[in-house]
């Protein structure tokens, strides 16, 4: 469930891969950090887009603009996932996002991931120890696409994992922007292996006004 009080907040989903770590020492290298990856899962890292600019302007980062996230019901060890790249610490499979029953995106989670999880964990551990059970997200999955035309699923592209990316394409190409999520909207996030089996189960969130 994604709870909201004002539609003007700009409710958006963000489909990501995440890892759960063991104990990571302050100052760990990316290689040392990668050795502490214990489990892999999916996350819907919900954002309230219209609250983000004013929060960032204060210089203290996200807080109210990042409400509760939703995690997949299953987390899996990396060695159980054939598509896990142990060297690059990336998961090379498409992540599927459905919005209100329609396929919204299926970009590959590893293809254009700039920093592997080893690098991300090491960066987080630059100034602190990370306790066992720390969760590190990949950031919203996205693949490089030339333009709005051809990038959406209906035009033969891989689509998107958040509404903000689609809205940016629309703004660049002077098209009417797709609205953010509203009461009753349903987002479903999942990932399948090479045989078509679900790896992490399904995240399904319904937007509900309170």
C-alpha positions in Angstrom: 0.0 0.0 0.0 1.2 3.5 -0.9 -0.5 5.9 1.5 -0.9 9.6 0.6 -2.7 12.7 1.8 -2.2 15.0 -1.1 -2.1 14.1 -4.8 -0.1 17.3 -5.4 2.9 15.6 -3.7 3.5 13.7 -7.0 3.5 10.0 -6.2 5.9 7.9 -8.2 7.2 4.3 -8.1 10.9 3.4 -8.5 11.6 -0.2 -9.3 15.1 -1.2 -8.1 17.3 -4.1 -7.2 18.6 -4.1 -3.6 21.1 -6.1 -1.6 21.4 -6.9 2.1 24.9 -6.9 3.5 26.8 -8.5 6.3 29.1 -6.3 8.5 31.0 -3.8 6.4 34.0 -2.1 7.9 34.6 1.6 7.6 36.8 2.3 4.6 36.2 -1.0 2.9 37.3 -1.3 -0.8 34.7 -2.3 -3.4 36.1 -5.8 -3.4 35.8 -6.1 0.3 32.4 -4.6 0.3 31.2 -7.0 -2.4 32.3 -10.0 -0.3 29.7 -8.8 2.3 26.7 -9.1 -0.1 24.4 -11.7 1.5 21.1 -11.4 -0.2 19.5 -9.8 -3.3 15.9 -8.6 -3.6 13.7 -6.0 -5.3 12.4 -2.7 -3.9 9.8 -0.1 -4.8 11.6 3.0 -3.5 8.5 5.3 -3.6 9.1 9.0 -4.2 7.0 12.1 -3.7 8.4 14.0 -6.6 6.9 17.4 -5.9 8.4 17.5 -2.4 12.0 16.7 -3.6 13.1 20.1 -5.0 12.4 22.1 -1.8 14.0 19.4 0.4 17.2 19.3 -1.8 17.3 23.1 -1.8 17.7 23.0 2.0 20.9 21.0 1.6 19.9 18.1 3.8 18.7 15.6 1.2 15.5 13.4 1.1 13.3 13.0 4.1 9.5 13.7 3.7 9.8 13.1 -0.1 10.8 9.5 0.6 7.9 7.6 2.3 7.9 3.9 3.2 9.5 1.6 0.6 8.1 -1.9 -0.3 10.4 -4.9 -0.6 9.9 -8.2 -2.4 8.6 -11.0 -0.3 11.7 -13.1 -1.1 15.4 -12.4 -0.9 17.8 -14.7 -2.6 21.5 -15.4 -2.1 23.6 -14.3 -5.2 24.9 -17.8 -5.8 21.3 -18.9 -6.5 20.9 -16.4 -9.3 22.5 -17.5 -12.6 22.3 -13.9 -14.0 24.2 -12.4 -11.1 27.6 -11.1 -12.2 29.9 -11.7 -9.3 32.7 -9.7 -10.7 30.7 -6.5 -11.6 28.2 -7.2 -8.7 25.2 -6.5 -10.9 22.1 -8.5 -11.7 21.7 -8.9 -15.5 18.0 -9.5 -15.9 15.0 -7.4 -16.9 12.9 -6.0 -14.1 9.2 -5.9 -15.0 6.9 -3.0 -14.0 3.1 -3.1 -14.6 1.0 0.0 -13.9 -2.7 -0.7 -13.7 -2.3 -4.0 -15.4 -0.4 -2.6 -18.4 3.3 -3.3 -18.9 5.1 0.0 -18.2 8.7 -1.2 -18.5 11.1 -4.1 -18.6 14.7 -2.6 -18.7 17.7 -4.8 -17.9 18.8 -4.1 -14.3 22.5 -4.6 -15.0 23.0 -3.2 -18.5 23.4 0.5 -17.8 24.1 0.3 -14.0 26.9 2.8 -13.7 28.2 1.5 -10.3 28.1 -2.1 -9.2 26.9 -2.9 -5.7 30.5 -3.4 -4.5 31.2 0.2 -5.3 27.9 1.4 -3.9 28.4 -0.4 -0.6 32.0 0.9 -0.3 30.8 4.5 -0.9 28.3 4.1 1.9 31.0 2.7 4.2 33.4 5.6 3.4 32.7 7.3 6.8 31.0 4.6 8.9 30.7 0.9 9.6 27.7 -0.7 8.1 25.8 -3.1 10.4 24.8 -6.6 9.2 21.4 -6.2 7.6 22.1 -2.9 5.9 20.1 -2.5 2.7 21.6 -0.8 -0.3 19.5 0.0 -3.4 20.7 0.2 -7.0 18.8 3.4 -7.9 15.9 3.2 -10.4 16.6 0.8 -13.2 16.9 2.5 -16.6 18.3 1.7 -20.0 19.7 4.2 -22.4 17.1 5.2 -25.0 17.3 7.7 -27.9 14.0 9.4 -27.6 10.4 9.1 -26.3 9.4 7.6 -29.7 10.6 4.0 -29.5 11.4 4.0 -25.8 8.0 3.2 -24.5 6.8 -0.4 -24.5 4.0 0.3 -26.9 6.6 1.7 -29.4 8.9 -1.3 -29.1 11.2 0.0 -26.4 12.0 -1.3 -22.9 9.9 1.3 -21.2 10.6 2.7 -17.7 10.7 1.9 -14.0 9.4 5.3 -12.8 7.0 8.0 -14.1 9.7 10.7 -13.7 11.7 9.2 -16.6 8.8 9.1 -18.9 7.8 12.7 -17.9 11.3 13.9 -18.7 11.1 12.4 -22.2 7.8 14.0 -22.7 9.1 17.4 -21.5 12.0 17.2 -23.9 9.8 16.4 -26.8 7.1 19.0 -25.8 4.4 16.4 -25.2 1.7 16.4 -22.6 3.2 14.9 -19.4 1.7 11.7 -18.0 0.3 12.4 -14.5 1.9 10.9 -11.4 0.0 8.1 -9.5 -3.3 8.7 -7.9 -5.8 7.0 -5.6 -6.5 3.4 -6.7 -3.5 3.1 -9.0 -1.7 -0.3 -8.8 2.0 -0.9 -9.5 3.4 -4.4 -9.7 7.1 -5.1 -9.8 8.8 -8.5 -10.4 11.7 -10.3 -12.0 11.9 -13.7 -13.8 14.8 -16.0 -14.4 15.8 -17.5 -17.8 13.2 -20.2 -17.4 10.4 -17.8 -16.7 10.3 -18.5 -12.9 9.7 -15.6 -10.5 12.9 -15.1 -8.5 11.8 -12.7 -5.7 8.0 -12.9 -5.8 5.8 -9.9 -6.5 5.7 -6.4 -5.1 2.2 -5.1 -5.6 1.3 -1.7 -4.2 -2.1 0.2 -4.4 -2.2 3.9 -3.9 -4.7 4.7 -1.1 -5.8 8.1 0.1 -6.0 8.6 3.9 
